[in-house]
Amino acid sequence: MYVSYFNLSEPPFSITPDPRFVYLSGRHREALAHLLYGVGAGGGFVVLTGEVGTGKTTVCRYLLDHLPKEVDVALILNPRVTAVELIAAVCDELRVPYPAGTDSLKVLVDALSQRLLETHGKGRRTVLIVDEAQNLGVEVLEQVRLLTNLETPKEKLLQIILIGQPELLRLLERRELRQLAQRITARYHLMPFAEPETRAYIAHRLRVAGTTEPLFEARAIREIHRRSRGVPRLINVMCDRALLGAFAGGLAKADAAVVRRAAAEVLGDESPRRRLARRLSVTAAALVFAAGVGLVAAYVAPRVGGAVAELWWRHATPSLVPAPAANAPAPASPAAAGPESGAPAALVAAVPSDPRPEPRPAGPRLARLLSDAAVDSDRGTAFETLYARWGVAYRRGDDAELACDAARRFGLRCAFKRGTWTMLRRLDVPAVLELAAPTGARRYATVTALDDAGATLAFGTRAERFSLREIEEHWDGGFVVAWRPPALTAVPIAPGARGRDVTWLRRRLAEIDGGDRRDGDVYDDELRARVLSFQRRQALSPDGVVGEETLIRLTAVGDATAPSLARAAR
């Protein structure tokens, strides 16, 4: 309806997949690199996860279009099946003949094994991709694991890629699936867009649809990002509705008001989670009143989870300013400075003295702290503490600049993760957590120290140590860390790569392990062995790909200015 009005050749924001409109953000490219490397490595599992609408299917389609010609693919889109049905579906995808009506796993697996041996003998490889893998049952996943036992004396015959929502990560943490988890050779969690990526994504789709004109005002794009939380699918729907609204109103561009109305149509005036939080708040107030007259004995509220807990940090509005750097130490090495860093001194500022853990009161301390309005548990304070650990003074303001976007000016980056304490221990840098108060309201704290027994949470200048189990009652696994990236041209760095990024990698590993200091710009087998060794020492997934998590550790190890959760806990 609005296509001719805006001089477009076609609708730019259709949710129907079209390869011409594919936009790969940095995160999508990194996810794709992990998948492609996993396919090339052969054997084991590769896991790709992400919230609904973040682009997992886009990455999967792009992968299928760019696989080498010698790769055969079995794609399973509906995994709500039994083990027998799944193996039969794999055989069907690969056109493996088997007796009609058979319900014997042995017959099916034998037929599949024979075909895999035949294709391997012809120099071909086979990849099994399971989409929506969070729907697989434990028994079915165990059968999938057994497929990786099909092998020759030298290599596995089948590479398996599991794609799913975050529930897949929790499923793979189950004890009965520990053997499968040990066979995961690469994993990646796909996060939503940051605001600059949202802006580039919208411009890309408009350009493919035939225009370079900015059909959205700058404030409108910020509003789209805020309302969609950077989820591509929601961006598409909101932009489509906003252009329709601009057309109906006779506007040359969609403004913020049009976007707000479009968002209300797409999301509703109030999301279910907001309604839940509001109801919980009202209920809590009523309970407090009732308790005053002795009518209430106890109340327990649900935990906050799902996509909201993973995306909260996208809406931080404080700004970053460099603190006075009169007595600031310099970074450990020039390679650790970020590409947009002006002077290293701007990063390393006078840091407030570490908040000391206070004596432990009795009772559910964390629940009480999260319910106390006097405690500094807002998002801005949590980021203030996080950046202070890196020597950057963080001053809250009203400039609407996202905290993580502002960090780039000072050579820092945010990494958005979902995982467990094990992942936090691996990264070993402070993190901001979103926690659920008993009322359902969102609260924020900074993890400043961590060991096997517990963690120290900072709420502004107040810090207390809690058991990991107590924190888990209020935390569902989403967190953000800050780190200082090197000046690289492309991430990840995978085997076969060439250029100055590889040279930097060689030099950095030599600084850390004292090994071969020869310069070279080719990522060869010798360098891969050193990367694998480093990843194992750091308890990272040993896949040979230098992605975000490996870079975080490469830049932090040996850097006296980098904060460490483990050191702080000693």
N, C-alpha and C positions, 0 to 999 in steps of 0.2 A: 504493500500500500504506500509506503514512504520511499520506495526505491527510486522512482522517477523524480520525486520531489527533491531528493538530495543528489540527483545525477549519478546514481549508483548503477552498476551493471547487474547486480544481484544482491539478495539480502546478505549482509556481512556477518550476522550473528546467529545463523541457523545452528541448532544443536545437532543436526545430522552430520555425522563425520564426513569430511571432505579433505582429502590429502592436500589440496591447494591451500587450505587455510591453516595447515598445521604450523604452530608456533612453538619452538622448543626454547624454553628459558634455560638459564644456566643449570638449574636443578634438573630439568628434563634431560638436558644433554649429559649431565653426570649420571643420571639413572640409566640412560641408554648405553653409555660407555661401560657401566658395570655389567649390564646384560650382555653386550657384545663380547666383552672380555670373558664373561662366564661361559658363553657359548664356545668361544675359541679354546678355553682352557680344557674343556672336556671333563665329564664326570661330576658327581656331586649335585648340590642344589644351589640355585640362585633365587633370592627372595626379593620381590619388589612390593612394597606396601605404600598406602596413602589413603587419605580420607576420600569419601565419595566426591567425585567431580574434580579431583586434582590433576587428572590427566594420565592415569595409569593405562587406560585403553589406548590413548594417543601414542604413548611410548611403545606399547605392545604392537600396534599397527605399524609404527615406523620401524620397529625391529624386524617385523616380518618382511617389510619391503626392502630391507637392507641386509638380510642374511646372505651369506655366500651361496652360490648356486649348488654347491655340493652338500648342502644341509637339507635334510628332510624334516618337516615339522608336523607334529600332532598337536592340534589346538583343541582343548577341552573347555567349553564355555559354560556348561551346566554341570557342576561337580556334585550336585545333590543326588548321588548315586551310591550303590553298594560297591564293594571292592570288585566283584565280578563284572558289574556293569561298567565300571571305569576301565578295567583292562580291555573289555570288549570294545569300548569306545576308542581306546588308543589303537587297537588293531584295525578298527574301521577307518580311522583317520589315515593310517599308514597303508591301508589296503592289504592287510594281512589276512589271508583266508583261514577260517577255522570252522569246525563243525557247527552247523546251524542248531540253535537252541541249547548249546552246551552251557552248563552252569559250573563247569570245573575250572577253577583257577589254574590248576596245573596245565591243562590243555591249552588255555589261552596264553599263559606265560611261556610255555614251550614254543608255541607258534610265533610269538613275538620275538623270543630269543633267537630263533632260527633266522627270522627276517633281519634282525639287527646284525647278526654275524655275516649274512650275505651282503648287506649294504656296506658294512665295514670293510669287507674284502674288496669292494669296488672303490674304496677311497672316499666313501660318503660318511657323514655324521648324522645323527638323529637327535632332535630336540623335542621334548614334551613340554608344552606350555599349558598350565592350568590357571584359568582366570577365576576370580571370585573364590580363591582357594580357602578363604575363611569358612566356607560352607562344608568343607571336607570333614568327615568324621575321623576320630582317632584311628579306628580300624582301617579305614581307607588310606589315611596318610601312612600308616605303617606298611601297607601293601605297596604304596608308591615308593617308600624307602627301599623296600626289597628289590624294586626294579633296578636300583643302582648297583645291585650285586651282579647284574648281567655284565660280564666283562671278558676281555681277553687277558692273557698274562701281562700285557703292558698297559692297557687303558680300559676305561669304562666305555660301554657301548651306548649309553643314554645320558644326555644332559637334561635336567629337569628344572624348569622355571616356575615358581609359584608366585602368582600375583593376587593380591587381596587387600582388604581393608585392615586397619590396625588390630582388629580382633585376631588376625592371623598370627601376629607377633605373640599375643598372649597364649594362643593355642600351642605354638611351638615351644613355649616355656614349660609345658606340662612334663612332668617327670617321665611319663610313659613314652614321650616322644624325644627323649634326650639323645637317642642314637641318631635320629634324623637331624636334630639341631647341630650335632657334631659334624655333619656332612655338608653343612651350608658353607660354600666357598666364597660367596659374595652376597651382600644384602644392601638394600637402599630404601630409605623411607622418603617418599615424595611429598614435599611440603607445598602449600599454596604460594601464590605469587607475593613478592614484596611490591610496594607501590610502584617503583619504577618499572617493574615487569608488567604490572597491570596496564600501565600507560603504553608501554611498547606493544603489548598484546592487542590492545584496542586499535592502535595505529596500524598494526600489521593487517588485521582483518579488514579494516577500511580500505587499505591500499589494495589488497587482493580483490575487493569488491569494486574497485575502479575510481577511488578518490584519494587524494593526499590532503584534502581539506580537513581541518580539525572540526569535526561535527560535535565535539563535546568540549565545553569550557573546562579550564583547569580545575576549578572547584568541583565541577560535576564528576570528573575522573576521580578526584580524591574521595568524593561521596560514594562512587561506585565501588572503589576499593574498600572503603570502610564498611559498607553494607554487605558486600559479597565476601569479605574477609579474604580476598585474593583467590577464591575458588573459581577456576575458569568457567565451569558450567554455569554458575550463578552470574558471572560477569556477562556471558552471552545473553542470558535471558533478560537481565536488567538493561543492557544496552539496547536490545531489540525493543523492549517496552518503552525505553526513554526516547528513542528515535521516533517511535510511533506517537508518543506524547508531544514531541517537538513538532512533528508534522501536523497533528491535530490543532496545536496552538499557533501555527504559522510562524514558528521560530526558525532562525537560520542555524542555531545550534541548540543542543540540549544543555540546559543549565542545571544547577544543583537542585532547584525546586522540582524540576521535571524528574530528575533521578530519584528524589525522595518519594514522589508519588509512584514512580515505577517500582521502586523497592517495596512499597507498601502493597502493591498488587501482587508482586512475586512472593514476598515473604509473609504477607499479612501485616496488619498494623502492629502486632506484637507476636514475637516468636513464641512457640510453646515453652522453650526454656525460660524466657523472660517471664511468661505468665506463671510458670512454676516458682521461680525465684520470688516474684511478687506475692504469690499466695503464701509461700513459706514465711516471708517476712511478716505479713499480716498475721498469720497464725502464731508466729513467735511472739509478736507484740501482745496478742490476746493471752498467750500462755503466761507471759510475764505478769500481766495484770491479774490473771487468775491465781498465780502463785502468791501474789500479795495477800490474798484472802484465804490462802491455804487450800486451794482447790486442785492444784496440779502437783503431781509427784515426779513425772519424768517426761521427756520428749526427745525423740531422735529424728533428725531430718535426713533425707537422702543425700548421697554424695553427688557432686557435679562431675559429669564425665563427657565423653564423646568429642565431637568436633570442636565445640566451643573451648574446651580446656586446652586444645592444641593450638588454637589460633589467637588467644587473647592478646599476646604481645604485639600484634599488628597495630594496635590502636593506642599505644603509648604516645603522648604528645609532648613530654618535656624535651628541652633542648640541651645539647651538650656544649659546654664551654671549657676551654683548656684552663686548668688551674695554674697558679704561679709556679714556675718551674725552676726557681732559684737554686734549690738543692736537689734537683731531680737527677736520679741516675739515668744513664743512657741505655738503650736496648742492648741486648747481648751481642747482636751482630747486625750489620746492615741488611742482611737477607731477610731478617724478621720484620722489617718495617713494611707497613702497608703501602700500596701503590699511590694512595691519595694522601699520604701523610706529608705534612709540610715540613716540620722539623721534628726530630725525635723528642726534643725537649717538651714539645706541646703534649706529648702523650704521657710522659712520666712526671706527674705532678706531686705536690705535697699531699700525701694520703693521710686521712684522719686515722688516729690510732684505732687498732682493731677493737671492735666491741667485745667485751669479755663476757663469757657465759655467767649468768646470775645463778644464785642458789636455786635448787629445784623445789618448788612448792608441791604439796600433795595434790592428788586428784588428776583428772584429765587435763593436763596443763595446756597442751596445744589447742584443744577445743576451746578452753577458756580464753586463751590469748586471741584466737581468731574471732571470738565474740566480743572482745573488749574494744570499744570505739576509741579508747585512748592509746591503743597500740598502733604504731606506724606500720600498718600492713597494706598500704596502698601500693599500686603498681609503680608510681614514680619513685617512691622511697626505695623500693626493691632494686630498680635500675640504678639509682644513685649509689647504693651500696655495691652493686656489681661493678660499675665502672670505676668506683674508687679503688677497688682491688687492683685495677689496671693502671692506676695513677692518673685517671681522668676525672676532673671535677664535673659533676652533673648537676645542672641547675634547672629546675622545672620552670616552664614558661607557658605561654599561650600561643606559640607560633605554629602549632599544628604539624610540626616536623616530627616524623616518626623517630622514635629513639634509635632504632637500629639503622635507619638511613643516616641520621646525624652522626652515628659512630664512625661512618666511613670517612668523615672529614679528618679524623684523628688516627687513621690507620687501623681501626678495629673493625671487626665484622661480627655479626650475630650468626649463630648456628642454631636452627630450630630442630629439636630432637624429640623423639618419643621413645622411651625405653624404661630401664630399671636402674637400680642403684649400681648394678654391674657396669652399665654403660657410663654412668657418671664417674665411677672410679677409674674407668679406662681413660676418659678424657682428662680427669684430674684438674679441672679448672672450675671456679665458682659458677653457680647457675642460679637463675631465677625460676622459682616454682610458682605455679598457681595452685592455691589450696582452697578447699571448700569449707566454709564456716558451717556450724551446726544449722544455721538458718538457710543455708543454700547459697549465701552471698559469696562472691569471689574475694579472696585475700591473696596477698603476695609476700613471699619471703625469699631471702637469698641464702643459698647453701654456701657457707664459708669454710667448713671443715667436714671431712667425711672419713670414717674408717669402718671396719666390719661391725662395730658395736653400735654406732649411732652417727648422727649428723648434727652440726651446729647450724641453727637457723637464725639469721639476723633480721630484725625488724627495726630498721633505722639504727640507732645507737644501742639498742637492746638485743642481746643475743642469748640464746638458751640452747642447751643440748638435749636432743630427744632420741629415743630409740627409733630405728628405721620402721618398725612395725607401727608405732604411733603415728608417724608422718604418713605412712601409706593409707591410714584411715581417711586422710583428707586429700590425697594426691593420686591422680590417675595416670601418671607417667609422662606428661608433657613438660618440657623445660626449654630454656634458652640459655646458651652460654655465649660469652664474648671471647674472641681470640684475635691474635695479631697475625694476619696473613702475609706471606712473602709476595714480592712483586713478580707474579707469574702471568703468562699470556693465556694459558688454558689449563683448566682443571676438569677432570682428573688427568694425571699423568699415567699412561698405561704402557705396558711393554710394546716396543715398536715405535714409540714416540721419538721425535727428533727436535733439537733446538735448545735454546738457552734455558728453558725450564728443566730439561734433563741435566744440563750442566750444573744448575743450582742444586738439584737433587743430589748429584754426586758429591758436591762440595759440602752440603749440609750433613750427609751421612758420614763423610770423612771427619767432620768436626765432632760428631757424636760418638762414633765407634773407633776413631783413629785408624780406619782402614785405608784402602787404596785412595790416594789423593790425586790420581791422574784425572785431568779434565777430559770430557768427552760429551758429545751431544746426542748420543744414541742410547735408547733404553734397551740394552741387550740382556742376555741371560744372566750375566755376572751381576748386573745392577739389580735385576729382579730378585736374585738370591739374597742380596743385601737388604732390599726392601722387605722381603718376606721375613728375614731374621729380625729386623727392627719391629715389624708388626707383631711377631710372636712375643718378643721381649716386652712390648707394651700392652699385651693381652688384647690386641686388635684382631679383627678377622683377617687371617693371612691370605689375601687374594692377589697380592702383587700390584694392585692398583692404588696409586697415591691419590685418594679422594680427600674429602673434607676432614674426616676423623683422623686419618693418618697425618694430614698436614697440621692439624691442631697439635698433635704430639710432636711432630718434627720441629715445629717452631717453639714449643714450650720446653722441651728437654734441654737442659743446660743453660736456660735463660733465667738468670737470677731475678730478673724483674717480672717474670711471669708468675702469677699466684698459683699455689698448689693446694688442693684440698687435703691431700695426704700430709704434706708438711705442716699445715695449719692444725691438723688433728693430733700431732705428736706432743 
